[in-house]
Every structure is written in structure tokens, then in C-alpha cells.
Amino acid sequence: MALVTFIQGKVQWNVSEQESGRFVAVCEPLGVALEGNDMNDLHACIREAIQLVMTDLLNSGQLESFLLARGWRPSHALPNPGQEPVFFEPPIELLIQRSARDRARAAC
């Protein structure tokens, strides 16, 4: 199994907690929005989404151009599609958005 990380740039996710207590994460560069019951669930969903998006791009032959368009580079040469299983593990940055309720509480 090949491991592909990214040596330049982080995959940023904007995270907010909903009134229901669930967490929503949006990653504009990937065009993905996710929801999780808690932060652990959200992390698992993020890792799965990255794996699915990157695998699809690799299999379609578009991964390298997709990465370069976003200022990311693979840590080593990309494997040929279907040649071996690939695990994508880019650095992730969660940008936690405080809710209006939390901002109001902090202002008091």
C-alpha cells in the first residue's frame, strides 16, 4: 500500500457546531461538506472523504493537476491507478467557527 501525504499546504476545514450539538465541516478546496455527531466522528468522516475524493481523482488521472491547482504537491511520485491501494493522509487544519451564542457569551 502506498502512502501519499502532501508536503506543501494543509487541507483546511471550516468547522461549526450546530444548535443540535452536531458538527459541520466544509472544505472549499475539495468541494466537500460533512456532518458528524462529535469531533471524533467528524475526524473519521473527514479522513474518509479525503480518501474517496483523492482515490477518484487518481483513478481518473486528474489527481496531479488537482493538487497543483491548489498549491499542494504529493510527497513522492503518484502510483499508477489501480496498481496498488493508496492511502492519502494530508495534513488537516480545522478552523473552528464560534457560534453567535458563544461570541455573545464571550462578550459578556
C-alpha positions in Angstrom: 0.0 0.0 0.0 1.4 3.4 -0.9 1.0 6.3 1.5 0.6 9.8 -0.1 1.0 12.8 2.0 1.3 16.4 1.0 4.4 18.4 1.6 3.1 21.8 0.9 -0.2 23.2 2.3 -2.8 21.9 4.6 -6.3 20.8 3.8 -8.4 23.4 5.7 -11.8 22.6 7.0 -14.2 25.3 8.4 -15.9 23.6 11.4 -19.0 24.9 13.2 -21.2 23.4 16.0 -24.9 23.4 15.2 -27.7 24.1 17.7 -28.3 20.3 17.7 -24.7 19.8 19.0 -23.6 18.1 15.8 -20.6 19.5 13.9 -20.4 20.6 10.3 -17.2 20.8 8.4 -16.7 22.5 4.9 -13.6 22.1 2.8 -13.9 24.5 -0.2 -10.7 23.3 -2.0 -12.2 19.7 -2.1 -15.8 20.9 -2.6 -17.0 18.8 0.4 -19.3 19.4 3.3 -19.7 16.9 6.1 -21.5 16.4 9.4 -20.6 14.4 12.5 -22.1 13.6 15.8 -19.0 14.8 17.6 -15.4 15.8 16.8 -14.2 12.2 16.7 -16.9 11.3 14.3 -16.2 14.4 12.2 -12.5 13.5 12.0 -13.4 10.0 10.8 -15.7 11.5 8.2 -13.0 13.9 7.0 -10.4 11.2 6.6 -12.9 9.0 4.6 -14.0 11.9 2.4 -10.3 12.8 1.6 -9.7 9.2 0.7 -12.7 8.9 -1.6 -12.0 12.2 -3.4 -8.3 11.6 -3.9 -8.8 8.0 -5.0 -11.4 9.1 -7.5 -9.1 11.8 -8.8 -6.2 9.3 -9.0 -8.3 6.8 -10.9 -9.4 9.4 -13.4 -5.9 10.7 -14.0 -6.7 14.1 -12.6 -5.0 14.0 -9.2 -1.7 15.7 -10.0 -3.4 18.6 -11.8 -5.9 18.9 -9.0 -3.2 19.1 -6.4 -1.1 21.6 -8.3 -4.1 23.9 -8.9 -4.4 24.2 -5.1 -0.7 24.6 -4.3 -0.3 21.1 -3.0 2.3 18.5 -4.1 2.5 14.8 -3.4 5.3 13.7 -1.1 6.5 11.3 -3.8 5.6 10.1 -7.3 2.0 9.1 -7.6 1.3 5.4 -8.2 -0.5 4.3 -11.4 -4.3 4.0 -10.9 -5.3 0.5 -9.8 -1.7 -0.6 -9.4 -1.8 -0.8 -5.6 -4.0 0.5 -2.8 -3.2 4.1 -1.9 -3.8 5.7 1.4 -4.0 9.5 1.4 -3.0 11.3 4.6 -2.6 15.0 4.0 -2.1 17.5 6.9 -5.5 18.7 8.1 -6.3 22.0 9.7 -9.6 22.5 11.4 -10.7 26.1 11.6 -13.3 26.2 14.4 -16.0 28.8 13.9 -17.5 30.1 17.1 -21.3 30.3 17.1 -23.1 33.6 17.6 -24.2 32.3 21.0 -20.5 31.6 22.0 -19.4 35.0 20.8 -22.2 36.7 22.8 -21.2 34.7 25.9 -17.6 35.7 25.4 -18.5 39.4 25.1 -20.3 39.4 28.5 
